[in-house]
Amino acid sequence: MKTITIQKSKQQGKRYKITMENFPNMASHSHNFGAKGGNTYIDERTDKEKKAWYARHKGDKNFNSMHSAIYMSKNILWGDSTDLMTNLKSLAKNLNAKIIIKGKL
């Protein structure tokens, strides 16, 4: 089964780390994403600010590739909900994967 493990990032300046395992034709890999201390939609930023974030980043390389940090930011930090867990569940459903939370987020 495909799994996505999320935990706090140990990389300087990054907020979360996602590890993706058992995805077809892909080795296990991880992405560190989100600015540590940054405010996002899950931190109660407004819909207007969310639209501005999308406008700034929609041209970024790999914006729609599930194997990129920007994709994780888009779907988790700036997803449809202001609730982290709701966005994680939505990501799991979209990728047909199980979410594992490691430690306190």
Secondary structure, DSSP 4 states (H G I P E B T S, - for coil): --EEEEEE--STTEEEEEEEES-TT---EEEEEEETT---GGGT--HHHHHHHHHHHTTSTTTT-TTSHHHHIIIIISSSSS-HHHHHHHHHHHHT-EEEE-S--
